[in-house]
């Protein structure tokens, strides 16, 4: 199923990306991260993937809009077709690296192309 999903979305590196992710999960203290290790050292993944078109992020944001100490949620979409039209892929902020950098400089901008779980 991974090759089919990768082909539909034009994500040819999806299979390798999953294997590299699994390497990082199995070897959290490895000196070489999964994105730099030889692919032959990564655990193979031949399972199925379950695709989702949206996810809900819930977080604490003490602001005027949500009240002091308030919780907020946002729906993040990765839709192959939005209301019968073209695709809709939301942009997100992604935390980069460790805790060395504070504030907005610790974030990168990304576009969500796919939500999936490995089965």
PDB file as gemmi writes it, atoms N, CA and C in Angstrom:
CRYST1    1.000    1.000    1.000  90.00  90.00  90.00 P 1                      
ATOM      1  N   UNK A   1       0.818  -1.199   0.000  1.00  0.00           N  
ATOM      2  CA  UNK A   1       0.000   0.000   0.000  1.00  0.00           C  
ATOM      3  C   UNK A   1       0.866   1.269   0.000  1.00  0.00           C  
ATOM      4  N   UNK A   2       2.063   1.224   0.604  1.00  0.00           N  
ATOM      5  CA  UNK A   2       2.921   2.409   0.637  1.00  0.00           C  
ATOM      6  C   UNK A   2       3.268   2.875  -0.780  1.00  0.00           C  
ATOM      7  N   UNK A   3       3.672   1.987  -1.694  1.00  0.00           N  
ATOM      8  CA  UNK A   3       3.972   2.457  -3.051  1.00  0.00           C  
ATOM      9  C   UNK A   3       2.767   3.124  -3.730  1.00  0.00           C  
ATOM     10  N   UNK A   4       1.572   2.614  -3.479  1.00  0.00           N  
ATOM     11  CA  UNK A   4       0.366   3.197  -4.072  1.00  0.00           C  
ATOM     12  C   UNK A   4       0.130   4.612  -3.547  1.00  0.00           C  
ATOM     13  N   UNK A   5       0.205   4.786  -2.224  1.00  0.00           N  
ATOM     14  CA  UNK A   5       0.009   6.105  -1.614  1.00  0.00           C  
ATOM     15  C   UNK A   5       1.090   7.068  -2.092  1.00  0.00           C  
ATOM     16  N   UNK A   6       2.337   6.607  -2.122  1.00  0.00           N  
ATOM     17  CA  UNK A   6       3.445   7.450  -2.566  1.00  0.00           C  
ATOM     18  C   UNK A   6       3.249   7.888  -4.016  1.00  0.00           C  
ATOM     19  N   UNK A   7       2.793   6.978  -4.862  1.00  0.00           N  
ATOM     20  CA  UNK A   7       2.573   7.297  -6.269  1.00  0.00           C  
ATOM     21  C   UNK A   7       1.429   8.300  -6.436  1.00  0.00           C  
ATOM     22  N   UNK A   8       0.345   8.115  -5.703  1.00  0.00           N  
ATOM     23  CA  UNK A   8      -0.809   9.014  -5.806  1.00  0.00           C  
ATOM     24  C   UNK A   8      -0.453  10.440  -5.399  1.00  0.00           C  
ATOM     25  N   UNK A   9       0.405  10.591  -4.404  1.00  0.00           N  
ATOM     26  CA  UNK A   9       0.752  11.919  -3.899  1.00  0.00           C  
ATOM     27  C   UNK A   9       2.073  12.458  -4.438  1.00  0.00           C  
ATOM     28  N   UNK A  10       2.743  11.677  -5.261  1.00  0.00           N  
ATOM     29  CA  UNK A  10       4.026  12.121  -5.792  1.00  0.00           C  
ATOM     30  C   UNK A  10       5.107  12.181  -4.724  1.00  0.00           C  
ATOM     31  N   UNK A  11       5.039  11.283  -3.755  1.00  0.00           N  
ATOM     32  CA  UNK A  11       6.018  11.229  -2.658  1.00  0.00           C  
ATOM     33  C   UNK A  11       6.864   9.970  -2.814  1.00  0.00           C  
ATOM     34  N   UNK A  12       7.745   9.961  -3.801  1.00  0.00           N  
ATOM     35  CA  UNK A  12       8.518   8.758  -4.106  1.00  0.00           C  
ATOM     36  C   UNK A  12       9.417   8.317  -2.956  1.00  0.00           C  
ATOM     37  N   UNK A  13       9.798   9.182  -2.042  1.00  0.00           N  
ATOM     38  CA  UNK A  13      10.664   8.810  -0.925  1.00  0.00           C  
ATOM     39  C   UNK A  13       9.921   8.345   0.312  1.00  0.00           C  
ATOM     40  N   UNK A  14       8.615   8.100   0.211  1.00  0.00           N  
ATOM     41  CA  UNK A  14       7.819   7.740   1.390  1.00  0.00           C  
ATOM     42  C   UNK A  14       8.283   6.437   2.025  1.00  0.00           C  
ATOM     43  N   UNK A  15       8.501   5.391   1.229  1.00  0.00           N  
ATOM     44  CA  UNK A  15       8.932   4.091   1.760  1.00  0.00           C  
ATOM     45  C   UNK A  15      10.261   4.229   2.511  1.00  0.00           C  
ATOM     46  N   UNK A  16      11.222   4.908   1.920  1.00  0.00           N  
ATOM     47  CA  UNK A  16      12.519   5.111   2.569  1.00  0.00           C  
ATOM     48  C   UNK A  16      12.366   5.963   3.826  1.00  0.00           C  
ATOM     49  N   UNK A  17      11.505   6.974   3.763  1.00  0.00           N  
ATOM     50  CA  UNK A  17      11.276   7.834   4.919  1.00  0.00           C  
ATOM     51  C   UNK A  17      10.711   7.072   6.098  1.00  0.00           C  
ATOM     52  N   UNK A  18       9.793   6.144   5.841  1.00  0.00           N  
ATOM     53  CA  UNK A  18       9.229   5.323   6.915  1.00  0.00           C  
ATOM     54  C   UNK A  18      10.316   4.446   7.529  1.00  0.00           C  
ATOM     55  N   UNK A  19      11.140   3.832   6.700  1.00  0.00           N  
ATOM     56  CA  UNK A  19      12.217   2.974   7.210  1.00  0.00           C  
ATOM     57  C   UNK A  19      13.201   3.780   8.053  1.00  0.00           C  
ATOM     58  N   UNK A  20      13.531   4.972   7.611  1.00  0.00           N  
ATOM     59  CA  UNK A  20      14.460   5.821   8.368  1.00  0.00           C  
ATOM     60  C   UNK A  20      13.832   6.285   9.689  1.00  0.00           C  
ATOM     61  N   UNK A  21      12.538   6.578   9.664  1.00  0.00           N  
ATOM     62  CA  UNK A  21      11.824   6.932  10.888  1.00  0.00           C  
ATOM     63  C   UNK A  21      11.852   5.769  11.876  1.00  0.00           C  
ATOM     64  N   UNK A  22      11.603   4.552  11.381  1.00  0.00           N  
ATOM     65  CA  UNK A  22      11.633   3.374  12.248  1.00  0.00           C  
ATOM     66  C   UNK A  22      13.018   3.165  12.845  1.00  0.00           C  
ATOM     67  N   UNK A  23      14.063   3.442  12.069  1.00  0.00           N  
ATOM     68  CA  UNK A  23      15.431   3.342  12.592  1.00  0.00           C  
ATOM     69  C   UNK A  23      15.608   4.271  13.793  1.00  0.00           C  
ATOM     70  N   UNK A  24      15.133   5.513  13.660  1.00  0.00           N  
ATOM     71  CA  UNK A  24      15.242   6.468  14.768  1.00  0.00           C  
ATOM     72  C   UNK A  24      14.453   6.008  15.994  1.00  0.00           C  
ATOM     73  N   UNK A  25      13.311   5.366  15.776  1.00  0.00           N  
ATOM     74  CA  UNK A  25      12.503   4.889  16.897  1.00  0.00           C  
ATOM     75  C   UNK A  25      13.157   3.718  17.615  1.00  0.00           C  
ATOM     76  N   UNK A  26      13.779   2.826  16.847  1.00  0.00           N  
ATOM     77  CA  UNK A  26      14.437   1.652  17.423  1.00  0.00           C  
ATOM     78  C   UNK A  26      15.785   2.024  18.052  1.00  0.00           C  
ATOM     79  N   UNK A  27      16.444   3.045  17.511  1.00  0.00           N  
ATOM     80  CA  UNK A  27      17.782   3.461  17.973  1.00  0.00           C  
ATOM     81  C   UNK A  27      17.778   4.927  18.413  1.00  0.00           C  
ATOM     82  N   UNK A  28      17.080   5.267  19.493  1.00  0.00           N  
ATOM     83  CA  UNK A  28      16.970   6.678  19.877  1.00  0.00           C  
ATOM     84  C   UNK A  28      18.301   7.318  20.282  1.00  0.00           C  
ATOM     85  N   UNK A  29      19.274   6.521  20.698  1.00  0.00           N  
ATOM     86  CA  UNK A  29      20.565   7.064  21.137  1.00  0.00           C  
ATOM     87  C   UNK A  29      21.669   6.876  20.101  1.00  0.00           C  
ATOM     88  N   UNK A  30      21.301   6.570  18.861  1.00  0.00           N  
ATOM     89  CA  UNK A  30      22.299   6.335  17.818  1.00  0.00           C  
ATOM     90  C   UNK A  30      23.084   7.610  17.530  1.00  0.00           C  
ATOM     91  N   UNK A  31      24.379   7.448  17.257  1.00  0.00           N  
ATOM     92  CA  UNK A  31      25.215   8.600  16.936  1.00  0.00           C  
ATOM     93  C   UNK A  31      24.869   9.182  15.566  1.00  0.00           C  
ATOM     94  N   UNK A  32      24.426   8.321  14.657  1.00  0.00           N  
ATOM     95  CA  UNK A  32      24.057   8.761  13.309  1.00  0.00           C  
ATOM     96  C   UNK A  32      22.534   8.694  13.201  1.00  0.00           C  
ATOM     97  N   UNK A  33      21.868   9.830  12.910  1.00  0.00           N  
ATOM     98  CA  UNK A  33      20.406   9.808  12.794  1.00  0.00           C  
ATOM     99  C   UNK A  33      19.945   9.047  11.559  1.00  0.00           C  
ATOM    100  N   UNK A  34      18.691   8.616  11.559  1.00  0.00           N  
ATOM    101  CA  UNK A  34      18.133   7.819  10.479  1.00  0.00           C  
ATOM    102  C   UNK A  34      18.219   8.459   9.112  1.00  0.00           C  
ATOM    103  N   UNK A  35      18.149   9.790   9.035  1.00  0.00           N  
ATOM    104  CA  UNK A  35      18.196  10.428   7.723  1.00  0.00           C  
ATOM    105  C   UNK A  35      19.594  10.426   7.116  1.00  0.00           C  
ATOM    106  N   UNK A  36      20.613   9.997   7.900  1.00  0.00           N  
ATOM    107  CA  UNK A  36      21.985   9.939   7.375  1.00  0.00           C  
ATOM    108  C   UNK A  36      22.568   8.531   7.350  1.00  0.00           C  
ATOM    109  N   UNK A  37      21.867   7.585   7.941  1.00  0.00           N  
ATOM    110  CA  UNK A  37      22.390   6.221   8.024  1.00  0.00           C  
ATOM    111  C   UNK A  37      22.132   5.483   6.712  1.00  0.00           C  
ATOM    112  N   UNK A  38      22.962   4.491   6.425  1.00  0.00           N  
ATOM    113  CA  UNK A  38      22.793   3.646   5.245  1.00  0.00           C  
ATOM    114  C   UNK A  38      21.428   2.969   5.338  1.00  0.00           C  
ATOM    115  N   UNK A  39      20.652   3.026   4.278  1.00  0.00           N  
ATOM    116  CA  UNK A  39      19.294   2.483   4.263  1.00  0.00           C  
ATOM    117  C   UNK A  39      19.260   0.991   4.580  1.00  0.00           C  
ATOM    118  N   UNK A  40      20.347   0.272   4.295  1.00  0.00           N  
ATOM    119  CA  UNK A  40      20.381  -1.178   4.582  1.00  0.00           C  
ATOM    120  C   UNK A  40      20.359  -1.457   6.079  1.00  0.00           C  
ATOM    121  N   UNK A  41      20.700  -0.465   6.912  1.00  0.00           N  
ATOM    122  CA  UNK A  41      20.679  -0.628   8.364  1.00  0.00           C  
ATOM    123  C   UNK A  41      19.311  -0.325   8.969  1.00  0.00           C  
ATOM    124  N   UNK A  42      18.415   0.215   8.165  1.00  0.00           N  
ATOM    125  CA  UNK A  42      17.084   0.576   8.650  1.00  0.00           C  
ATOM    126  C   UNK A  42      16.165  -0.642   8.627  1.00  0.00           C  
ATOM    127  N   UNK A  43      15.260  -0.741   9.604  1.00  0.00           N  
ATOM    128  CA  UNK A  43      14.307  -1.857   9.585  1.00  0.00           C  
ATOM    129  C   UNK A  43      13.368  -1.736   8.383  1.00  0.00           C  
ATOM    130  N   UNK A  44      13.116  -2.838   7.690  1.00  0.00           N  
ATOM    131  CA  UNK A  44      12.208  -2.773   6.539  1.00  0.00           C  
ATOM    132  C   UNK A  44      10.764  -2.600   7.007  1.00  0.00           C  
ATOM    133  N   UNK A  45       9.971  -1.945   6.191  1.00  0.00           N  
ATOM    134  CA  UNK A  45       8.537  -1.830   6.480  1.00  0.00           C  
ATOM    135  C   UNK A  45       7.765  -2.290   5.259  1.00  0.00           C  
ATOM    136  N   UNK A  46       7.028  -3.368   5.411  1.00  0.00           N  
ATOM    137  CA  UNK A  46       6.218  -3.915   4.324  1.00  0.00           C  
ATOM    138  C   UNK A  46       4.743  -3.922   4.693  1.00  0.00           C  
ATOM    139  N   UNK A  47       4.396  -3.237   5.785  1.00  0.00           N  
ATOM    140  CA  UNK A  47       3.010  -3.225   6.249  1.00  0.00           C  
ATOM    141  C   UNK A  47       2.135  -2.271   5.449  1.00  0.00           C  
ATOM    142  N   UNK A  48       0.955  -2.087   5.951  1.00  0.00           N  
ATOM    143  CA  UNK A  48      -0.006  -1.184   5.329  1.00  0.00           C  
ATOM    144  C   UNK A  48       0.056   0.175   6.007  1.00  0.00           C  
ATOM    145  N   UNK A  49      -0.446   1.181   5.337  1.00  0.00           N  
ATOM    146  CA  UNK A  49      -0.607   2.492   5.945  1.00  0.00           C  
ATOM    147  C   UNK A  49      -2.088   2.859   5.897  1.00  0.00           C  
ATOM    148  N   UNK A  50      -2.528   3.527   6.936  1.00  0.00           N  
ATOM    149  CA  UNK A  50      -3.896   4.013   6.989  1.00  0.00           C  
ATOM    150  C   UNK A  50      -3.822   5.532   6.825  1.00  0.00           C  
ATOM    151  N   UNK A  51      -4.521   6.072   5.834  1.00  0.00           N  
ATOM    152  CA  UNK A  51      -4.441   7.484   5.482  1.00  0.00           C  
ATOM    153  C   UNK A  51      -5.585   8.251   6.134  1.00  0.00           C  
ATOM    154  N   UNK A  52      -5.258   9.456   6.638  1.00  0.00           N  
ATOM    155  CA  UNK A  52      -6.249  10.352   7.235  1.00  0.00           C  
ATOM    156  C   UNK A  52      -6.156  11.699   6.528  1.00  0.00           C  
ATOM    157  N   UNK A  53      -7.279  12.382   6.382  1.00  0.00           N  
ATOM    158  CA  UNK A  53      -7.301  13.652   5.676  1.00  0.00           C  
ATOM    159  C   UNK A  53      -7.256  14.863   6.598  1.00  0.00           C  
ATOM    160  N   UNK A  54      -7.327  14.629   7.906  1.00  0.00           N  
ATOM    161  CA  UNK A  54      -7.224  15.743   8.842  1.00  0.00           C  
ATOM    162  C   UNK A  54      -6.803  15.218  10.207  1.00  0.00           C  
ATOM    163  N   UNK A  55      -6.334  16.147  11.025  1.00  0.00           N  
ATOM    164  CA  UNK A  55      -5.969  15.834  12.407  1.00  0.00           C  
ATOM    165  C   UNK A  55      -6.293  17.061  13.245  1.00  0.00           C  
ATOM    166  N   UNK A  56      -6.505  16.846  14.528  1.00  0.00           N  
ATOM    167  CA  UNK A  56      -6.785  17.947  15.443  1.00  0.00           C  
ATOM    168  C   UNK A  56      -5.601  18.114  16.375  1.00  0.00           C  
ATOM    169  N   UNK A  57      -5.064  19.325  16.417  1.00  0.00           N  
ATOM    170  CA  UNK A  57      -3.986  19.657  17.352  1.00  0.00           C  
ATOM    171  C   UNK A  57      -4.607  20.429  18.505  1.00  0.00           C  
ATOM    172  N   UNK A  58      -4.384  19.953  19.728  1.00  0.00           N  
ATOM    173  CA  UNK A  58      -4.889  20.620  20.922  1.00  0.00           C  
ATOM    174  C   UNK A  58      -3.701  21.104  21.729  1.00  0.00           C  
ATOM    175  N   UNK A  59      -3.732  22.355  22.147  1.00  0.00           N  
ATOM    176  CA  UNK A  59      -2.590  22.934  22.840  1.00  0.00           C  
ATOM    177  C   UNK A  59      -3.041  24.048  23.772  1.00  0.00           C  
ATOM    178  N   UNK A  60      -2.179  24.365  24.716  1.00  0.00           N  
ATOM    179  CA  UNK A  60      -2.437  25.438  25.672  1.00  0.00           C  
ATOM    180  C   UNK A  60      -1.906  26.747  25.104  1.00  0.00           C  
ATOM    181  N   UNK A  61      -2.729  27.764  25.084  1.00  0.00           N  
ATOM    182  CA  UNK A  61      -2.315  29.067  24.596  1.00  0.00           C  
ATOM    183  C   UNK A  61      -2.888  30.149  25.493  1.00  0.00           C  
ATOM    184  N   UNK A  62      -2.120  30.594  26.457  1.00  0.00           N  
ATOM    185  CA  UNK A  62      -2.630  31.612  27.385  1.00  0.00           C  
ATOM    186  C   UNK A  62      -2.687  32.984  26.709  1.00  0.00           C  
ATOM    187  N   UNK A  63      -3.754  33.219  26.000  1.00  0.00           N  
ATOM    188  CA  UNK A  63      -3.911  34.491  25.290  1.00  0.00           C  
ATOM    189  C   UNK A  63      -5.293  35.058  25.554  1.00  0.00           C  
ATOM    190  N   UNK A  64      -5.513  36.264  25.110  1.00  0.00           N  
ATOM    191  CA  UNK A  64      -6.821  36.900  25.287  1.00  0.00           C  
ATOM    192  C   UNK A  64      -7.909  36.148  24.534  1.00  0.00           C  
ATOM    193  N   UNK A  65      -7.552  35.598  23.389  1.00  0.00           N  
ATOM    194  CA  UNK A  65      -8.534  34.947  22.539  1.00  0.00           C  
ATOM    195  C   UNK A  65      -9.135  33.698  23.196  1.00  0.00           C  
ATOM    196  N   UNK A  66      -8.305  32.920  23.884  1.00  0.00           N  
ATOM    197  CA  UNK A  66      -8.813  31.685  24.481  1.00  0.00           C  
ATOM    198  C   UNK A  66      -8.903  31.766  25.992  1.00  0.00           C  
ATOM    199  N   UNK A  67      -8.591  32.906  26.566  1.00  0.00           N  
ATOM    200  CA  UNK A  67      -8.660  33.053  28.018  1.00  0.00           C  
ATOM    201  C   UNK A  67      -7.349  32.624  28.647  1.00  0.00           C  
ATOM    202  N   UNK A  68      -7.043  33.161  29.802  1.00  0.00           N  
ATOM    203  CA  UNK A  68      -5.798  32.845  30.490  1.00  0.00           C  
ATOM    204  C   UNK A  68      -5.761  31.356  30.817  1.00  0.00           C  
ATOM    205  N   UNK A  69      -4.692  30.692  30.391  1.00  0.00           N  
ATOM    206  CA  UNK A  69      -4.556  29.256  30.644  1.00  0.00           C  
ATOM    207  C   UNK A  69      -5.496  28.408  29.813  1.00  0.00           C  
ATOM    208  N   UNK A  70      -6.075  28.977  28.759  1.00  0.00           N  
ATOM    209  CA  UNK A  70      -7.074  28.274  27.959  1.00  0.00           C  
ATOM    210  C   UNK A  70      -6.491  27.271  26.985  1.00  0.00           C  
ATOM    211  N   UNK A  71      -7.301  26.278  26.673  1.00  0.00           N  
ATOM    212  CA  UNK A  71      -6.927  25.282  25.666  1.00  0.00           C  
ATOM    213  C   UNK A  71      -7.542  25.690  24.336  1.00  0.00           C  
ATOM    214  N   UNK A  72      -6.833  25.375  23.290  1.00  0.00           N  
ATOM    215  CA  UNK A  72      -7.284  25.706  21.943  1.00  0.00           C  
ATOM    216  C   UNK A  72      -7.051  24.487  21.059  1.00  0.00           C  
ATOM    217  N   UNK A  73      -7.847  24.361  20.016  1.00  0.00           N  
ATOM    218  CA  UNK A  73      -7.608  23.283  19.054  1.00  0.00           C  
ATOM    219  C   UNK A  73      -7.744  23.825  17.640  1.00  0.00           C  
ATOM    220  N   UNK A  74      -6.977  23.232  16.763  1.00  0.00           N  
ATOM    221  CA  UNK A  74      -6.986  23.596  15.347  1.00  0.00           C  
ATOM    222  C   UNK A  74      -7.091  22.323  14.526  1.00  0.00           C  
ATOM    223  N   UNK A  75      -7.862  22.381  13.468  1.00  0.00           N  
ATOM    224  CA  UNK A  75      -7.954  21.265  12.532  1.00  0.00           C  
ATOM    225  C   UNK A  75      -6.919  21.497  11.434  1.00  0.00           C  
ATOM    226  N   UNK A  76      -6.080  20.502  11.205  1.00  0.00           N  
ATOM    227  CA  UNK A  76      -5.061  20.567  10.161  1.00  0.00           C  
ATOM    228  C   UNK A  76      -5.500  19.617   9.055  1.00  0.00           C  
ATOM    229  N   UNK A  77      -5.565  20.134   7.839  1.00  0.00           N  
ATOM    230  CA  UNK A  77      -6.092  19.337   6.729  1.00  0.00           C  
ATOM    231  C   UNK A  77      -5.016  19.014   5.696  1.00  0.00           C  
ATOM    232  N   UNK A  78      -5.140  17.819   5.130  1.00  0.00           N  
ATOM    233  CA  UNK A  78      -4.320  17.372   4.003  1.00  0.00           C  
ATOM    234  C   UNK A  78      -5.278  16.641   3.055  1.00  0.00           C  
ATOM    235  N   UNK A  79      -6.016  17.426   2.282  1.00  0.00           N  
ATOM    236  CA  UNK A  79      -7.108  16.898   1.470  1.00  0.00           C  
ATOM    237  C   UNK A  79      -6.706  16.797  -0.008  1.00  0.00           C  
ATOM    238  N   UNK A  80      -6.878  15.618  -0.619  1.00  0.00           N  
ATOM    239  CA  UNK A  80      -6.564  15.493  -2.048  1.00  0.00           C  
ATOM    240  C   UNK A  80      -7.521  16.306  -2.925  1.00  0.00           C  
ATOM    241  N   UNK A  81      -8.711  16.609  -2.391  1.00  0.00           N  
ATOM    242  CA  UNK A  81      -9.664  17.462  -3.105  1.00  0.00           C  
ATOM    243  C   UNK A  81     -10.461  18.228  -2.059  1.00  0.00           C  
ATOM    244  N   UNK A  82     -10.480  19.545  -2.175  1.00  0.00           N  
ATOM    245  CA  UNK A  82     -11.197  20.379  -1.211  1.00  0.00           C  
ATOM    246  C   UNK A  82     -12.520  20.815  -1.824  1.00  0.00           C  
ATOM    247  N   UNK A  83     -13.627  20.308  -1.279  1.00  0.00           N  
ATOM    248  CA  UNK A  83     -14.985  20.619  -1.721  1.00  0.00           C  
ATOM    249  C   UNK A  83     -15.151  20.419  -3.230  1.00  0.00           C  
ATOM    250  N   UNK A  84     -14.637  19.283  -3.709  1.00  0.00           N  
ATOM    251  CA  UNK A  84     -14.769  18.922  -5.118  1.00  0.00           C  
ATOM    252  C   UNK A  84     -13.808  19.651  -6.041  1.00  0.00           C  
ATOM    253  N   UNK A  85     -12.908  20.440  -5.488  1.00  0.00           N  
ATOM    254  CA  UNK A  85     -11.967  21.213  -6.297  1.00  0.00           C  
ATOM    255  C   UNK A  85     -10.542  20.722  -6.131  1.00  0.00           C  
ATOM    256  N   UNK A  86      -9.590  21.661  -6.180  1.00  0.00           N  
ATOM    257  CA  UNK A  86      -8.172  21.295  -6.081  1.00  0.00           C  
ATOM    258  C   UNK A  86      -7.794  20.845  -4.672  1.00  0.00           C  
ATOM    259  N   UNK A  87      -6.598  20.281  -4.500  1.00  0.00           N  
ATOM    260  CA  UNK A  87      -6.160  19.827  -3.169  1.00  0.00           C  
ATOM    261  C   UNK A  87      -6.020  20.993  -2.187  1.00  0.00           C  
ATOM    262  N   UNK A  88      -6.043  20.647  -0.913  1.00  0.00           N  
ATOM    263  CA  UNK A  88      -5.880  21.636   0.172  1.00  0.00           C  
ATOM    264  C   UNK A  88      -4.904  21.052   1.187  1.00  0.00           C  
ATOM    265  N   UNK A  89      -3.699  21.611   1.250  1.00  0.00           N  
ATOM    266  CA  UNK A  89      -2.675  21.148   2.185  1.00  0.00           C  
ATOM    267  C   UNK A  89      -2.301  22.310   3.102  1.00  0.00           C  
ATOM    268  N   UNK A  90      -2.655  22.205   4.384  1.00  0.00           N  
ATOM    269  CA  UNK A  90      -2.389  23.280   5.339  1.00  0.00           C  
ATOM    270  C   UNK A  90      -0.904  23.433   5.631  1.00  0.00           C  
ATOM    271  N   UNK A  91      -0.526  24.641   6.012  1.00  0.00           N  
ATOM    272  CA  UNK A  91       0.828  24.931   6.472  1.00  0.00           C  
ATOM    273  C   UNK A  91       0.856  24.837   7.994  1.00  0.00           C  
ATOM    274  N   UNK A  92       1.991  24.426   8.531  1.00  0.00           N  
ATOM    275  CA  UNK A  92       2.146  24.258   9.974  1.00  0.00           C  
ATOM    276  C   UNK A  92       3.505  24.774  10.409  1.00  0.00           C  
ATOM    277  N   UNK A  93       3.654  24.965  11.709  1.00  0.00           N  
ATOM    278  CA  UNK A  93       4.955  25.234  12.311  1.00  0.00           C  
ATOM    279  C   UNK A  93       5.477  23.921  12.879  1.00  0.00           C  
ATOM    280  N   UNK A  94       6.765  23.662  12.667  1.00  0.00           N  
ATOM    281  CA  UNK A  94       7.404  22.447  13.162  1.00  0.00           C  
ATOM    282  C   UNK A  94       8.581  22.851  14.042  1.00  0.00           C  
ATOM    283  N   UNK A  95       8.649  22.285  15.256  1.00  0.00           N  
ATOM    284  CA  UNK A  95       9.778  22.574  16.141  1.00  0.00           C  
ATOM    285  C   UNK A  95      11.021  21.909  15.574  1.00  0.00           C  
ATOM    286  N   UNK A  96      12.118  22.653  15.509  1.00  0.00           N  
ATOM    287  CA  UNK A  96      13.362  22.096  14.974  1.00  0.00           C  
ATOM    288  C   UNK A  96      14.381  21.966  16.100  1.00  0.00           C  
ATOM    289  N   UNK A  97      15.161  20.921  16.023  1.00  0.00           N  
ATOM    290  CA  UNK A  97      16.253  20.737  16.971  1.00  0.00           C  
ATOM    291  C   UNK A  97      15.791  20.600  18.404  1.00  0.00           C  
ATOM    292  N   UNK A  98      16.701  20.927  19.303  1.00  0.00           N  
ATOM    293  CA  UNK A  98      16.420  20.806  20.727  1.00  0.00           C  
ATOM    294  C   UNK A  98      15.859  22.090  21.302  1.00  0.00           C  
ATOM    295  N   UNK A  99      16.164  22.305  22.547  1.00  0.00           N  
ATOM    296  CA  UNK A  99      15.627  23.439  23.277  1.00  0.00           C  
ATOM    297  C   UNK A  99      16.602  24.618  23.310  1.00  0.00           C  
ATOM    298  N   UNK A 100      17.656  24.594  22.478  1.00  0.00           N  
ATOM    299  CA  UNK A 100      18.654  25.660  22.505  1.00  0.00           C  
ATOM    300  C   UNK A 100      18.074  27.000  22.064  1.00  0.00           C  
ATOM    301  N   UNK A 101      17.194  26.982  21.088  1.00  0.00           N  
ATOM    302  CA  UNK A 101      16.621  28.198  20.540  1.00  0.00           C  
ATOM    303  C   UNK A 101      15.228  28.401  21.109  1.00  0.00           C  
ATOM    304  N   UNK A 102      14.933  29.631  21.469  1.00  0.00           N  
ATOM    305  CA  UNK A 102      13.618  29.926  22.025  1.00  0.00           C  
ATOM    306  C   UNK A 102      12.793  30.744  21.046  1.00  0.00           C  
ATOM    307  N   UNK A 103      11.491  30.740  21.260  1.00  0.00           N  
ATOM    308  CA  UNK A 103      10.598  31.575  20.482  1.00  0.00           C  
ATOM    309  C   UNK A 103      10.425  31.119  19.047  1.00  0.00           C  
ATOM    310  N   UNK A 104      10.085  32.081  18.204  1.00  0.00           N  
ATOM    311  CA  UNK A 104       9.763  31.786  16.819  1.00  0.00           C  
ATOM    312  C   UNK A 104      10.952  31.244  16.030  1.00  0.00           C  
ATOM    313  N   UNK A 105      12.170  31.588  16.451  1.00  0.00           N  
ATOM    314  CA  UNK A 105      13.371  31.109  15.748  1.00  0.00           C  
ATOM    315  C   UNK A 105      13.553  29.595  15.882  1.00  0.00           C  
ATOM    316  N   UNK A 106      12.852  28.966  16.813  1.00  0.00           N  
ATOM    317  CA  UNK A 106      12.967  27.518  16.990  1.00  0.00           C  
ATOM    318  C   UNK A 106      11.990  26.757  16.092  1.00  0.00           C  
ATOM    319  N   UNK A 107      11.282  27.470  15.213  1.00  0.00           N  
ATOM    320  CA  UNK A 107      10.263  26.846  14.373  1.00  0.00           C  
ATOM    321  C   UNK A 107      10.617  26.913  12.896  1.00  0.00           C  
ATOM    322  N   UNK A 108      10.142  25.909  12.163  1.00  0.00           N  
ATOM    323  CA  UNK A 108      10.228  25.893  10.707  1.00  0.00           C  
ATOM    324  C   UNK A 108       8.798  25.843  10.171  1.00  0.00           C  
ATOM    325  N   UNK A 109       8.606  26.273   8.952  1.00  0.00           N  
ATOM    326  CA  UNK A 109       7.300  26.208   8.313  1.00  0.00           C  
ATOM    327  C   UNK A 109       7.274  24.975   7.427  1.00  0.00           C  
ATOM    328  N   UNK A 110       6.186  24.233   7.487  1.00  0.00           N  
ATOM    329  CA  UNK A 110       6.037  23.044   6.652  1.00  0.00           C  
ATOM    330  C   UNK A 110       4.644  22.979   6.070  1.00  0.00           C  
ATOM    331  N   UNK A 111       4.482  22.168   5.044  1.00  0.00           N  
ATOM    332  CA  UNK A 111       3.167  21.933   4.462  1.00  0.00           C  
ATOM    333  C   UNK A 111       2.833  20.458   4.627  1.00  0.00           C  
ATOM    334  N   UNK A 112       1.661  20.192   5.189  1.00  0.00           N  
ATOM    335  CA  UNK A 112       1.229  18.817   5.443  1.00  0.00           C  
ATOM    336  C   UNK A 112       0.701  18.219   4.149  1.00  0.00           C  
ATOM    337  N   UNK A 113       1.328  17.138   3.715  1.00  0.00           N  
ATOM    338  CA  UNK A 113       0.887  16.450   2.503  1.00  0.00           C  
ATOM    339  C   UNK A 113       0.115  15.181   2.818  1.00  0.00           C  
ATOM    340  N   UNK A 114       0.305  14.646   4.034  1.00  0.00           N  
ATOM    341  CA  UNK A 114      -0.301  13.346   4.338  1.00  0.00           C  
ATOM    342  C   UNK A 114      -0.263  13.088   5.836  1.00  0.00           C  
ATOM    343  N   UNK A 115      -1.347  12.589   6.368  1.00  0.00           N  
ATOM    344  CA  UNK A 115      -1.378  12.015   7.714  1.00  0.00           C  
ATOM    345  C   UNK A 115      -1.568  10.517   7.529  1.00  0.00           C  
ATOM    346  N   UNK A 116      -0.766   9.723   8.209  1.00  0.00           N  
ATOM    347  CA  UNK A 116      -0.933   8.283   8.080  1.00  0.00           C  
ATOM    348  C   UNK A 116      -0.445   7.589   9.341  1.00  0.00           C  
ATOM    349  N   UNK A 117      -0.905   6.370   9.526  1.00  0.00           N  
ATOM    350  CA  UNK A 117      -0.374   5.525  10.582  1.00  0.00           C  
ATOM    351  C   UNK A 117       0.051   4.211   9.945  1.00  0.00           C  
ATOM    352  N   UNK A 118       1.098   3.633  10.489  1.00  0.00           N  
ATOM    353  CA  UNK A 118       1.616   2.357   9.987  1.00  0.00           C  
ATOM    354  C   UNK A 118       0.890   1.230  10.703  1.00  0.00           C  
ATOM    355  N   UNK A 119       0.381   0.294   9.926  1.00  0.00           N  
ATOM    356  CA  UNK A 119      -0.382  -0.833  10.494  1.00  0.00           C  
ATOM    357  C   UNK A 119       0.388  -2.113  10.247  1.00  0.00           C  
TER     358      UNK A 119                                                      
END                                                                             
